[in-house]
């Protein structure tokens, strides 16, 4: 990962709907995965009626807070070098 990639990810995170996000599974689909929605902390639907494994939906929702935190941590570590 280089600084350009980190800057692109940071820009994406800054433009995304504010978090935290939460995965809510609603019902099993015919494919054995859950149909659910990803909502922001304000209740806005970020992704609706998506078919995912529950763990994938939870990962996507958690990444809204994790990615900015990881970027900030990398930037903090780079300031020390």
MARKEPA-498905 format. One record per atom (N, C-alpha, C): residue number from 1; x, y, z; atom name. Coordinates in steps of 0.001 Angstrom, whole numbers, plus 500000, padded with zeros to 6 digits. Last residue first. Example, Ala and Ser with C-alpha at 12.3 -4.5 7.8 and 13.67 -1.06 7.14 Angstrom:
residues 2
<node 2; <512850; 497750; 507080>; 'N'>
<node 2; <513670; 498940; 507140>; 'CA'>
<node 2; <512900; 500030; 507870>; 'C'>
<node 1; <513190; 494310; 507800>; 'N'>
<node 1; <512300; 495500; 507800>; 'CA'>
<node 1; <513200; 496700; 507800>; 'C'>
***
This chain:
residues 81
<node 81; <507966; 508662; 511744>; 'N'>
<node 81; <509137; 508234; 510962>; 'CA'>
<node 81; <509713; 509360; 510161>; 'C'>
<node 80; <505719; 509549; 512990>; 'N'>
<node 80; <506863; 509234; 513849>; 'CA'>
<node 80; <508094; 508832; 513063>; 'C'>
<node 79; <503847; 509695; 511056>; 'N'>
<node 79; <504369; 510955; 511570>; 'CA'>
<node 79; <505598; 510738; 512432>; 'C'>
<node 78; <503066; 507060; 510725>; 'N'>
<node 78; <503985; 507646; 509733>; 'CA'>
<node 78; <504555; 508982; 510199>; 'C'>
<node 77; <501267; 506769; 512835>; 'N'>
<node 77; <502528; 506025; 512860>; 'CA'>
<node 77; <503543; 506616; 511892>; 'C'>
<node 76; <499197; 508432; 511914>; 'N'>
<node 76; <499872; 508722; 513180>; 'CA'>
<node 76; <501231; 508018; 513245>; 'C'>
<node 75; <498445; 507070; 509594>; 'N'>
<node 75; <498976; 508427; 509492>; 'CA'>
<node 75; <499719; 508829; 510759>; 'C'>
<node 74; <497505; 504705; 510793>; 'N'>
<node 74; <498655; 504659; 509880>; 'CA'>
<node 74; <499280; 506045; 509763>; 'C'>
<node 73; <495321; 505770; 512197>; 'N'>
<node 73; <496405; 505118; 512928>; 'CA'>
<node 73; <497665; 505036; 512060>; 'C'>
<node 72; <493703; 506697; 510129>; 'N'>
<node 72; <494221; 507653; 511116>; 'CA'>
<node 72; <495396; 507051; 511882>; 'C'>
<node 71; <493131; 504218; 508932>; 'N'>
<node 71; <493858; 505248; 508182>; 'CA'>
<node 71; <494472; 506263; 509141>; 'C'>
<node 70; <491676; 503014; 511007>; 'N'>
<node 70; <492945; 502424; 510566>; 'CA'>
<node 70; <493783; 503430; 509780>; 'C'>
<node 69; <489443; 504729; 511096>; 'N'>
<node 69; <490297; 504564; 512277>; 'CA'>
<node 69; <491658; 503984; 511897>; 'C'>
<node 68; <488313; 504405; 508525>; 'N'>
<node 68; <488858; 505705; 508937>; 'CA'>
<node 68; <489785; 505600; 510156>; 'C'>
<node 67; <487737; 501522; 508806>; 'N'>
<node 67; <488649; 502054; 507786>; 'CA'>
<node 67; <489178; 503439; 508160>; 'C'>
<node 66; <485858; 501260; 510966>; 'N'>
<node 66; <487200; 500678; 511034>; 'CA'>
<node 66; <488168; 501310; 510037>; 'C'>
<node 65; <483436; 502403; 510265>; 'N'>
<node 65; <484190; 502996; 511370>; 'CA'>
<node 65; <485644; 502503; 511378>; 'C'>
<node 64; <482824; 500843; 508071>; 'N'>
<node 64; <482571; 502292; 508015>; 'CA'>
<node 64; <483313; 503022; 509118>; 'C'>
<node 63; <483156; 498180; 508701>; 'N'>
<node 63; <484254; 498843; 507991>; 'CA'>
<node 63; <484067; 500356; 507918>; 'C'>
<node 62; <480759; 497325; 509762>; 'N'>
<node 62; <481851; 497648; 510692>; 'CA'>
<node 62; <482970; 498420; 510004>; 'C'>
<node 61; <479320; 496823; 507382>; 'N'>
<node 61; <478859; 497842; 508321>; 'CA'>
<node 61; <479987; 498275; 509257>; 'C'>
<node 60; <480864; 494737; 506296>; 'N'>
<node 60; <480687; 495983; 505550>; 'CA'>
<node 60; <480270; 497109; 506494>; 'C'>
<node 59; <480559; 492805; 508356>; 'N'>
<node 59; <481882; 493332; 508010>; 'CA'>
<node 59; <481768; 494661; 507277>; 'C'>
<node 58; <477823; 492284; 508259>; 'N'>
<node 58; <478395; 492839; 509488>; 'CA'>
<node 58; <479760; 493453; 509219>; 'C'>
<node 57; <477677; 491180; 505705>; 'N'>
<node 57; <476946; 492409; 506015>; 'CA'>
<node 57; <477493; 493087; 507258>; 'C'>
<node 56; <479231; 488887; 506166>; 'N'>
<node 56; <479654; 489876; 505176>; 'CA'>
<node 56; <478962; 491208; 505419>; 'C'>
<node 55; <477732; 487490; 508056>; 'N'>
<node 55; <479077; 487962; 508433>; 'CA'>
<node 55; <479588; 489008; 507450>; 'C'>
<node 54; <475412; 486822; 506551>; 'N'>
<node 54; <475341; 487777; 507660>; 'CA'>
<node 54; <476710; 488331; 508061>; 'C'>
<node 53; <475895; 486929; 503069>; 'N'>
<node 53; <476092; 486147; 504285>; 'CA'>
<node 53; <476024; 487157; 505431>; 'C'>
<node 52; <473357; 488824; 501327>; 'N'>
<node 52; <474724; 488577; 501785>; 'CA'>
<node 52; <474730; 487506; 502865>; 'C'>
<node 51; <471521; 490791; 499410>; 'N'>
<node 51; <471618; 489388; 499777>; 'CA'>
<node 51; <473077; 489082; 500077>; 'C'>
<node 50; <469844; 493799; 500279>; 'N'>
<node 50; <471010; 493129; 499722>; 'CA'>
<node 50; <471038; 491695; 500231>; 'C'>
<node 49; <467960; 495875; 500909>; 'N'>
<node 49; <467571; 494625; 500270>; 'CA'>
<node 49; <468747; 493969; 499555>; 'C'>
<node 48; <470090; 498746; 500725>; 'N'>
<node 48; <468850; 498081; 501080>; 'CA'>
<node 48; <468599; 496819; 500283>; 'C'>
<node 47; <472491; 500592; 502174>; 'N'>
<node 47; <472316; 499550; 501159>; 'CA'>
<node 47; <471088; 498747; 501565>; 'C'>
<node 46; <471770; 502679; 503845>; 'N'>
<node 46; <472974; 502813; 503033>; 'CA'>
<node 46; <472921; 501809; 501891>; 'C'>
<node 45; <469090; 504305; 505080>; 'N'>
<node 45; <469463; 503040; 504471>; 'CA'>
<node 45; <470635; 503297; 503534>; 'C'>
<node 44; <469410; 506123; 508114>; 'N'>
<node 44; <469344; 506125; 506649>; 'CA'>
<node 44; <469752; 504750; 506118>; 'C'>
<node 43; <469806; 506225; 510811>; 'N'>
<node 43; <468692; 505435; 510331>; 'CA'>
<node 43; <468541; 505405; 508825>; 'C'>
<node 42; <472066; 507391; 511677>; 'N'>
<node 42; <470898; 508271; 511600>; 'CA'>
<node 42; <469671; 507530; 511078>; 'C'>
<node 41; <473922; 505397; 511345>; 'N'>
<node 41; <473505; 505723; 512703>; 'CA'>
<node 41; <472279; 506609; 512737>; 'C'>
<node 40; <472723; 503619; 508424>; 'N'>
<node 40; <473645; 504522; 509120>; 'CA'>
<node 40; <473115; 504758; 510525>; 'C'>
<node 39; <472202; 500166; 507569>; 'N'>
<node 39; <471704; 501492; 507946>; 'CA'>
<node 39; <472814; 502297; 508616>; 'C'>
<node 38; <471717; 497718; 505306>; 'N'>
<node 38; <472773; 498365; 506070>; 'CA'>
<node 38; <472301; 499786; 506310>; 'C'>
<node 37; <469477; 494927; 505278>; 'N'>
<node 37; <469805; 496307; 504961>; 'CA'>
<node 37; <470969; 496755; 505827>; 'C'>
<node 36; <468996; 491658; 503770>; 'N'>
<node 36; <468984; 492637; 504836>; 'CA'>
<node 36; <469294; 494026; 504339>; 'C'>
<node 35; <468725; 488306; 503437>; 'N'>
<node 35; <468362; 489550; 502780>; 'CA'>
<node 35; <468265; 490579; 503897>; 'C'>
<node 34; <471240; 485802; 503803>; 'N'>
<node 34; <470259; 486707; 504401>; 'CA'>
<node 34; <469982; 487885; 503481>; 'C'>
<node 33; <471304; 482733; 501902>; 'N'>
<node 33; <471936; 483914; 502483>; 'CA'>
<node 33; <470842; 484804; 503051>; 'C'>
<node 32; <470033; 480747; 500572>; 'N'>
<node 32; <470616; 480428; 501860>; 'CA'>
<node 32; <471365; 481568; 502505>; 'C'>
<node 31; <468659; 481458; 498347>; 'N'>
<node 31; <470044; 481023; 498152>; 'CA'>
<node 31; <470746; 480708; 499455>; 'C'>
<node 30; <466252; 482497; 499092>; 'N'>
<node 30; <466229; 481161; 498504>; 'CA'>
<node 30; <467628; 480604; 498297>; 'C'>
<node 29; <467038; 484101; 502236>; 'N'>
<node 29; <466652; 484109; 500827>; 'CA'>
<node 29; <466649; 482679; 500315>; 'C'>
<node 28; <465823; 484841; 505506>; 'N'>
<node 28; <466652; 484034; 504608>; 'CA'>
<node 28; <466136; 484130; 503174>; 'C'>
<node 27; <465455; 488274; 506543>; 'N'>
<node 27; <464904; 486944; 506301>; 'CA'>
<node 27; <465844; 486161; 505404>; 'C'>
<node 26; <466999; 490407; 507625>; 'N'>
<node 26; <465548; 490381; 507710>; 'CA'>
<node 26; <464966; 488995; 507523>; 'C'>
<node 25; <469695; 491845; 509366>; 'N'>
<node 25; <469192; 490812; 508470>; 'CA'>
<node 25; <467696; 490655; 508696>; 'C'>
<node 24; <471311; 494755; 509426>; 'N'>
<node 24; <470089; 494161; 509953>; 'CA'>
<node 24; <469623; 493113; 508961>; 'C'>
<node 23; <474252; 496349; 510293>; 'N'>
<node 23; <473646; 495344; 509423>; 'CA'>
<node 23; <472416; 494790; 510120>; 'C'>
<node 22; <475032; 499777; 510649>; 'N'>
<node 22; <474621; 498514; 511277>; 'CA'>
<node 22; <473971; 497628; 510230>; 'C'>
<node 21; <477511; 502349; 510936>; 'N'>
<node 21; <476518; 501613; 510190>; 'CA'>
<node 21; <476177; 500336; 510942>; 'C'>
<node 20; <478060; 505462; 512751>; 'N'>
<node 20; <478318; 504055; 512434>; 'CA'>
<node 20; <477185; 503445; 511625>; 'C'>
<node 19; <478818; 507296; 509704>; 'N'>
<node 19; <478536; 506096; 510489>; 'CA'>
<node 19; <478141; 506441; 511902>; 'C'>
<node 18; <477816; 509095; 506776>; 'N'>
<node 18; <478411; 509037; 508112>; 'CA'>
<node 18; <477951; 507797; 508863>; 'C'>
<node 17; <478353; 507964; 503507>; 'N'>
<node 17; <477382; 508318; 504539>; 'CA'>
<node 17; <478012; 508113; 505908>; 'C'>
<node 16; <481547; 508956; 502096>; 'N'>
<node 16; <480504; 507977; 502407>; 'CA'>
<node 16; <479550; 508520; 503468>; 'C'>
<node 15; <483624; 510716; 501931>; 'N'>
<node 15; <482441; 510989; 501116>; 'CA'>
<node 15; <481268; 510059; 501453>; 'C'>
<node 14; <485597; 509625; 503541>; 'N'>
<node 14; <485080; 510954; 503880>; 'CA'>
<node 14; <483798; 511282; 503126>; 'C'>
<node 13; <486164; 507251; 502196>; 'N'>
<node 13; <485562; 507197; 503536>; 'CA'>
<node 13; <484940; 508536; 503921>; 'C'>
<node 12; <487366; 508264; 499872>; 'N'>
<node 12; <486132; 507479; 499794>; 'CA'>
<node 12; <485408; 507455; 501134>; 'C'>
<node 11; <489637; 509470; 501002>; 'N'>
<node 11; <488652; 510293; 500294>; 'CA'>
<node 11; <487322; 509554; 500169>; 'C'>
<node 10; <490944; 507186; 501980>; 'N'>
<node 10; <490507; 508226; 502913>; 'CA'>
<node 10; <489443; 509108; 502267>; 'C'>
<node 9; <491521; 505857; 499607>; 'N'>
<node 9; <490613; 505233; 500580>; 'CA'>
<node 9; <490080; 506268; 501566>; 'C'>
<node 8; <493317; 507720; 498486>; 'N'>
<node 8; <492070; 507380; 497781>; 'CA'>
<node 8; <491065; 506755; 498744>; 'C'>
<node 7; <495379; 507695; 500391>; 'N'>
<node 7; <494636; 508942; 500155>; 'CA'>
<node 7; <493316; 508672; 499434>; 'C'>
<node 6; <496278; 505058; 500062>; 'N'>
<node 6; <495741; 505480; 501357>; 'CA'>
<node 6; <494907; 506759; 501198>; 'C'>
<node 5; <497255; 505265; 497464>; 'N'>
<node 5; <496144; 504357; 497766>; 'CA'>
<node 5; <495477; 504751; 499080>; 'C'>
<node 4; <499337; 507106; 497914>; 'N'>
<node 4; <498248; 507428; 496990>; 'CA'>
<node 4; <497027; 506553; 497258>; 'C'>
<node 3; <501062; 505733; 499637>; 'N'>
<node 3; <500334; 506908; 500139>; 'CA'>
<node 3; <499183; 507319; 499221>; 'C'>
<node 2; <500572; 502152; 499123>; 'N'>
<node 2; <501343; 503396; 499074>; 'CA'>
<node 2; <500471; 504563; 499549>; 'C'>
<node 1; <500860; 498831; 500000>; 'N'>
<node 1; <500000; 500000; 500000>; 'CA'>
<node 1; <500904; 501229; 500000>; 'C'>
***
